[in-house]
Amino acid sequence: MKLPKSALRVLKCLSNRGPLPPRAISKEANVPLRTVTFALDRLIDTDICAKVPNLGDMRCTLYVVNQEKARAAFARYGTMMK
């Protein structure tokens, strides 16, 4: 599956900042929340990201990155991880 540019921006943000909820990703990556949701769906479909419960606030899901798959995605699309 080909990843859109927005998914790569979200992935880069998650890789650098750690587990985050969608609103924080939107602010950090400077991407609209609706686009973040779309990107996260694509990343979850490809098993690059996963949902984890936020034990501090169960109303808000956190998203984490599978670092190995993220490196492979960045290598494929020519984007370097920090």
C-alpha positions as CSV (number, residue, x, y, z in Angstrom):
1,M,0.0,0.0,0.0
2,K,1.3,3.4,-0.9
3,L,1.4,5.9,2.0
4,P,0.2,9.5,1.4
5,K,2.5,12.4,2.4
6,S,0.2,13.2,5.3
7,A,0.8,9.7,6.7
8,L,4.5,10.2,6.4
9,R,4.3,13.5,8.3
10,V,2.2,11.9,11.0
11,L,4.6,8.9,11.2
12,K,7.6,11.2,11.5
13,C,5.9,13.1,14.3
14,L,5.1,9.9,16.2
15,S,8.6,8.5,15.7
16,N,10.2,11.6,17.2
17,R,7.7,12.4,20.0
18,G,6.5,9.0,21.1
19,P,3.0,7.8,21.9
20,L,0.5,10.7,21.3
21,P,-3.2,11.2,20.9
22,P,-4.6,12.5,17.6
23,R,-5.0,16.1,18.7
24,A,-1.4,16.3,19.9
25,I,-0.2,14.8,16.6
26,S,-2.3,17.4,14.7
27,K,-0.6,20.3,16.7
28,E,2.9,18.8,16.5
29,A,2.8,18.0,12.8
30,N,0.7,21.0,11.8
31,V,-1.8,18.9,10.0
32,P,-5.6,19.1,10.3
33,L,-7.2,16.6,12.7
34,R,-9.3,15.1,10.0
35,T,-6.1,14.4,8.0
36,V,-4.4,13.0,11.0
37,T,-7.3,10.5,11.5
38,F,-7.1,9.5,7.8
39,A,-3.3,9.1,8.1
40,L,-3.5,7.0,11.3
41,D,-6.1,4.7,9.6
42,R,-3.6,4.1,6.8
43,L,-0.7,3.5,9.2
44,I,-2.7,1.1,11.3
45,D,-3.8,-0.8,8.1
46,T,-0.1,-1.3,7.3
47,D,0.8,-2.3,10.9
48,I,3.2,0.6,11.1
49,C,1.2,2.1,14.0
50,A,-0.9,0.6,16.7
51,K,-3.5,2.0,19.2
52,V,-2.8,1.7,22.9
53,P,-4.9,2.6,25.8
54,N,-4.1,5.9,27.6
55,L,-4.1,4.9,31.2
56,G,-4.1,8.6,32.2
57,D,-7.2,9.4,30.2
58,M,-9.2,6.5,28.9
59,R,-11.3,8.8,26.7
60,C,-8.2,9.5,24.5
61,T,-6.4,6.7,22.6
62,L,-2.7,6.9,22.1
63,Y,-0.9,5.8,19.0
64,V,2.6,4.2,18.9
65,V,5.0,3.4,16.1
66,N,6.6,0.1,15.3
67,Q,10.1,1.5,14.8
68,E,11.3,-1.3,12.6
69,K,8.4,-0.9,10.2
70,A,8.7,2.9,10.3
71,R,12.4,2.7,9.3
72,A,11.4,0.5,6.4
73,A,8.7,2.9,5.3
74,F,11.1,5.9,5.5
75,A,13.7,4.0,3.5
76,R,11.1,3.1,0.9
77,Y,9.8,6.6,0.5
78,G,13.2,8.3,0.9
79,T,12.6,10.1,4.2
80,M,15.1,9.9,7.0
81,M,14.2,9.5,10.6
82,K,15.6,11.8,13.3
